[in-house]
Amino acid sequence: MDKLRIKIKKLRNNAVLPVYQTEQAAGMDLCACIDEPKTLQPLERAIISTGLAIELPVGYEAQIRARSGMVAKHGITIANGIGTIDADYRGECGVLAINLSNIAFTIEPNMRIAQLVVAKYERVVFQEVETLGQTERGDGGYGSTGVHAKLT
């Protein structure tokens, strides 16, 4: 299988290139490219440098996502849920981290703080209409399907 090749540039000599930690991992770990530890107080957010910039092909995006272990163990996640890097962006890939725990957490230099997933996407054109096709759910909104599994 041919692998997609993406250009990456180190903006700082101590930047760590993203790597997959396992053979079938979807995300590559992003490391903090900081000169000294950065402590995030409860509910504090900060953009953490990665020291990296990328050149994505048209039709691809890079998603910066939380590392599940960091969230489960320390409450450190991504403030905007998933950060999107567009194909036409050439600046530094930063991680908008937030501490959702009730204790301070210190991000150390070179710490694996987030993951990067590259995904293909399609541009769409909306077609305004008067009516939409019917479905069983219809316009049932948040919570309309309930919380319990439907046993068969």
N, C-alpha and C positions, 0 to 999 in steps of 0.2 A: 504494500500500500504506500503510495507516495504521500509524503508529509508536506503540509503547507509550510512554506518558508516565509518567515516574517523578519524584516530588518529591525534590529534593536541597537540602541546607542547608549553607552554608559555616559552619563553626564558628569559623573564623579568617579574617580579611580577606585574608590572603595565600594561601589555599587555591586550588588550580587545579582547575576543573571537568574531569571526565574527557571526553576526546574520542577519536573514531575517527581514526586516522592515514591510513587509506585508505578508499575508497568501499565496499569489500566486507569490511573487517576485522570479525571477530566480537567482538573485545575493544577496550575503550576504555582508554587509558593512564591510570594513576594516578600522581600526582606526590607526591614527599616534601614535606610541609608542615612543615619544620623551620627553626629560626632560624639554625642554624649547622651546618657539615658534621658528619656522624656516621661515624666510621671503624669498620668491622666487621673484627675480627681473624679469622684463619682459624678456622673452626668456631664463631665467635660468632654469636649470634642476637639480634635486637632488634625490638621493635614500632616501626615507622616510621609516624609520623602522616601522615594525608592531609588532615586538617582538614575532613573531609566526613562527613555523615550522610545516609542515604537512607530513603525510605519506599516499600518495595516493595509491589505489590498481592499479595493472597493468591493462592497458587498459583505464585509466582515466588521465585527465589533469586538472589543475586548471588554469583558465584564470583570470588575473587581468585586470579589465576594468575601464574606467573612470566612474565617477558618472555624469549623464547628467546635473544635477543641478549645479554642480561645473564648468562644462564646459560652460554652458549657462550664468551663473551669474558672473563667475570670470575668465574664460579662463584657468582653471587648468585641465589638462588632463594627459594622460599617454604618455610618450615620444615615446615609441615603439608601439603605437596603442593598442595592447593587449599584456600583458606579459604572458608568458607560464611557468607554473610550471610543470615539468615532474614528473612522478611517481617515478623515482629513485633519485630525489633531496631531501635532508634532511636539507638543510640550511634554513636560515631565509627568509621569504617571504617579500621582499621589494617592495615598490611602486616607480617606476621611473617616478616621477612627473615632469611636465614642465608647466611653466606659459606662455601661448600664448597671454596674454593680454598686454596692454601697461602701466599697473600700477602694483606696487608690491602687492603681496598677502602673508599674514602670515598664515602659518599652525600652529594651536595650538595643544598642547598635547591632545590626545584622540579624535581629530577631525575625523569625517568620511571622508576619503580622496579618497577611491576607492571602487570597489566591486569585489567580488570573485565569479566566476561561475565555477562549476565543470561539466565537460563534458566527455562523453565517446568518444573514438576514435578508429579507426582501423589502424593497421600497413598495409602497402601495399607493393607489389613487382611490380616494373615496368617491363613491357614486351616491349622491343624495337621492333618496326615494321617499315615497309617501308611506309605504308599509314595508314591514320585514316579514320573512317567512315564520310560520308558527312552529313552536317546539313544545314538548311536554312541560318544561320548566317555565317557558314564557318569560314574563318580566319579574319572576320571583327573585328578589334581591338577596342581600347579605343574610345568611343563615336559613334561607328558604328550603334548603335540602336537609336540614336538621344536623344533628351531631352524632347520631348513632349509626353504626354500620347496618345495612339492610341485609339480614340473613336470608339465605335462600334454602 
